[in-house]
């Protein structure tokens, strides 16, 4: 029985206290409010107990809180992890110093164990510089004995760090190095038309919109189609996307959960044409009622005013982000563009339960800037 309400948001609960989303918000506020001394004490504890971090315990959670909220992962922590041969989570080695990188590469070249090689390639991918690329490229061209036991090539492991490379060693970034959060706005806030942008066209009322109902219906199930995300790349906060216009990612909100990926082609004027889906399950029913479409369309999320660390969306399950790293429920998944066949760039993640009550999983939105195609795919436990 749902006999209680969350004191912050009013959600019905079966227990007394904060709902899980409000609890996460309070947790982040505590991290943001830490004093410099508290941060130093927390980091000193992590360094002294780095061998416990892989056990998904207090140390693991503390690491992710400091990294996702504050962007803190100092070389001292990385060297301590390397000394203890701690290779999980790989984000420990994000942009690690050269001495750490070189040791990781040496260990990778020396190991004959496939699982160790897998972890080391992820860590090297997180370091991510040109020397790391060269090391992974060499193993791509000259596979070691352990390669047969792994499912994918080193170029796919590079994707863990938000980049990859082709057979010629040409690098392609898959993540943006900046990140903005979506934040809750006041229910009484009215949209304001912005001044003319750089292109001479009026800016959108909101720089980012999650969930906008369309007039067309899905040819598979008959559900109302949705513009799942609309971004105005001319807004100064979104200039890092390199799109001097509007990005619109459109799909069926019901069928997207039953496809490998849904695609749409966008034009810079804001228009978008959904492309044909490849359904994993045929004859899909429409699971979205009119009230579900209304709930998705009426959500209260808007683009935050300030940047957050690139891993801000990689830990918490109630965070919607533009840019940065995602919180992959399963393995990372960078979809190939249906036109140029290059891996697409992660644009955003939308946690379903933040926009539709009692929904599960995450919608990942990626784009191919060159072909102006957006992909949307769903993951859940």
Secondary structure, 3 states (H helix, E strand, C coil): CCCEECCCCCCEECCCCCCHHHHHHHHHHHHHCCCHHHHHHHHHHHHHCHHHHHHCCHHHHHHHHHHHHHCCCCHHHHHHHHHCCCCCCHHHHCCCCHHHHHHHHHHHHHCCCHHHHHHHHHHHHHHCCHHHHHHHHHHHHCCCHHHHHCCCCHHHHHHHHCEEECCCCCEEECCCCCEEEEEECCCCCCCCCCCECCCCCECCCCCEEEEEEEEEECCCCCCEEEEEEEEECCCHHHHHHCCCCEEEEEEECCHHHHECCEEEEECCECCEEECCCCECCCCCCCCCCHHHHHHHHCCCEEEEEEECCCCCCCCCCCCCEEECCCCCCCCCCCCECCCCCCECEEEEEEEHHHHCCCCCCEEEEEEECCCCEEEEEEECC
